[in-house]
Amino acid sequence: MPRLTSNLSMLFTEVDFMKRFELAAKAGFKGVEYLFPYDFKAEDIKTELDNHGLQQVLFNLPAGDFAAGERGNACIPGREEEFRAGVQKAIEYAKVLGNTQINCLSGFVPEGISQEQAEAVLIENLKYAAQRLKDVGILLLLEACNTQDMPGFCVHTTKQALRIIDAVGSDNIRFQYDIYHMQIMEGNIAKTFADNLAMIAHVQLADNPGRHEPGTGELNYSFLFKHLDEIGYDGWVGAEYKPLTTTEAGLAWLKDYDVN
């Protein structure tokens, strides 16, 4: 069965961030991920990981002014130095926390900039990040996000993400496949997994519509979990959803799908 992480930016939000590690461990999760660690000291997070026997699996590069609505700066001309500083900051955290994967949110295509121009900037930034992360043994990931929830996001399909990864030309970048986002954009989840298994290094889940826990929408997660096993996926699967009510009430799916 898949190895599951709890995304602490979306689950257990009933308590403060630092208390979520304990709740994730008690719920049976073996790993954790979240959007960003940068508002906290890396050493304090590491203490929580160690105290509760959790593996730090993933977080994102700094993504601009997230509170103001930005979702990455990697595709934005003129912000290359900011992006590079963010890569260094992420490396410093990863060295303390022990995770070997960091995801890049590409950001929204700025007004007055073509998709082609934004992708060109993104590719150059990814080349830089892939090499810097490779130097310290960390894999770079690129994620595609749906344009229904995030209109204007630069990378929005599997095909586009893989084309950009190919253009980067590094052996240190892979695709982060978010089932929820890609169900909205393209569907055909199982075949996409099988066809692109070698390039998928991390998976995230939520049901659709609503982005709630498995079992609340149209996706057949019993089938998908079994499919991931059958095709040989050995990475982590991040529970990155918005609980329909409370986190605890929604965790019944862990037993329903026999994944813990």
N, C-alpha and C positions, 0 to 999 in steps of 0.2 A: 504494500500500500504506500501511497505517497508520504514523503516526509513533510510535515506541515509546520509552517511558521505562523505566528500571530502577528499581524500588522498592528503595532501599538499606537499608531496614529489614528486608527479607526475602531479598534476593539478596546474594551475596558476603559472607555473614556469617561465612565462614571467616577473614576478616581484620577488623581494627579498622575502625570506621566511616570514618575519614578516608582509608583506603587503598582503599575501595570505589569511589571516583570513577574512579580510574585503571583498575580492572578493568572497570568498566562501559563506559568509552570503548574499551578494547581489544576488548571483545566486540561493539562496533558500535553501542551505544546512543548516541543524540544528545541525550537529555534524561534527567534524573533526578528522582525524587520520593522521599519518605520520610515516615514518620509525623510526626516532630518534629525541628526543628533546635536546640532550646533548651538542650541540654546542651553545646553548642559555641559558640564565638564566630562570629558571622556572617561576619566578615572572613576567618577561617580557611577556612570553607566556600567563600567566594567565590574564594579563592586556588585551591582544588582545582578548582572549576568552570572557571576561566580557564585553568589549566594544562592541562586535558584537553579543552578545547573543548566543554564540556557546557552545556546550557541547564537552568536550574532551573525546573521546571514546576509543582510542587505540594508543599505540606505542609499539615498540619492546624493549626487553632487549638489552643492549649493545652487539654488534655482532662481536667483534674483530676489525681488521683493515679493515673496509668496503671499504675505498678508494683504498686499495691494492687488493681488490677482495675477501676478506673473507666475508662469509655470516653466521656468527655464530661461537661460540666456544664450544657449549654445548656437542658435541660428540667427542671432541679432548682430548685424554689422556694427563695429565700433565698441563692442564690449568684450573683445578677445582677452584683454588683460584681466578683466574681472573674472572671466571664465577660468583662466589659467590659475589665478589666485585661489579660486574655488577648488580646483583640482588638488592643489597643495594642501589646502585645509582638510579636504576629505581624506587624503593620504594620512595626515597626522592623526585623525580620529581612527581610521581603520587599523593603524599600527597598534593602537592601544586596545581596540575592541576585538581585533582578531578576525574580522570578516575579510573575505577574499574576493568579494564582488561589490561593485559600486555602479549604480544606474545613473544614466544621463537623461534628464528631461530636456527635450530640444527647445521648447518654448513656442510662443506664437509668432507667426510671420508678421513683422511690423508693417504698418500702413506705408504704402509707397515703395515697398520692397517686393520683388517678384518671388514666387516659390523657388525658382531656379537660383536666384541670388541667395536666398535664405539657406537653401541646401548646400550651396558652395561654401558658405561660412561654416555651417554645421560640420561638413566633412573635414574641413581644415582643423576645426576645434577637436573633433573626434580623433583625428590623427595624433594631435598633441597629447590628448588624454590617454589614448591607448598606449602610447609609448611610455609616458610617465608612470602609468599604473603598472605596466609590464615590468618596468625597472624594479618595482618593489613587490612583485608577485601578486598583483590584484587584477582581476578581470573586469574590463569595462563592459557594461550592458547598455543597450539602446532600447527604448520602449516606444511603442505606437499607442496613441490615445484617440478615442473616438471624437468625431467632430460634432456629434449631437450634444454632448456634455461640454466639450471644449472646442467650440468653433474657432477655426484659424490655427489650430495646433499644427506644427510643421510636419510631424511624422504621424501618419494616421492609418496605415495599412501594413500588413505583413510584407507584401511585395515591395512597397516603398522602403521599409526599414531594411530589408535584406539587400536591396539595391544600394542603399547608402552604405551599409556595412561593407559590401563588396568594394565600393569606391574608396573606402578608407584604406583598404589593402593591408590590414594588420591581422595577425593571428591572435590578437588579444582583445577582440571585441565580439560579442555575441548578442543575440536577441533576447529581450525579456518579453515573454508572451503573456499578455493579460487577457484571460478568457472573456471577461465582461466587455472590455473595449472592443475586442475583435468579433465577438458575437454581434455587436451592433453594426460594425463596419462591414463584415464580410461573411460571418457564419462559417460553416464547413470546418468546424473546430477540429474534429478527429483527423481528417485528412491533412489539414495544415500541420498538426503535430507530427504525423507520420512522415510527411514529405520534407519537413525541415528540422527533424530531430537533432541533427548534428549542430545546428546553429542556435538552438534554444537552450539557454543556460539557466533560466529561472522562469517560473510560471506563477501567475497570480489569479485568484478566483473571486467571483461574486456571481450571483444569479442575475437574471435579466427578465423583466424590467425591474427597476428600483435599486439595483446594486446592493441587494440584501443577501443574507446567507443562503447557501445551497438548500434547495427544497422549496423556495418561495416563488420560483419563477419557471421559465420555460426550459432551462437547461437540464439535461439528464446527467447529473454528476455521478451516479452509480456507474453508468456506462463510461464516462470520461476517466474516472479514477482507474477503472479496470483497464481501459485502453492505454493509459500512460504506463501502467505496469507491463502490458503486453508488448509495447513497442520498445521498451527498455529505457524509459526516461528515469534517470537516477538523481535528478536535481531536487530542489525544494519546491514546494507549492505554498505560496503565501496567501493566507486568508485576509484579503483586503476588501472588506465589505462593510456596509453600514447596517448594523443590527436593526432588524425590523422593529424591535421594542428595546430590550436591554441586551447587553452582550451575553450575560449568563442565561437568559431565557432562550436565546437563539443558538446556544451551543449544543442542543440536542442532535444537530446534524452530524457531530463528530461520532456519535454512537450509531446513528441511522446509517451512515455510510461505512462504518467499521474502519475508520482511518486513524484511530488512536489505540 
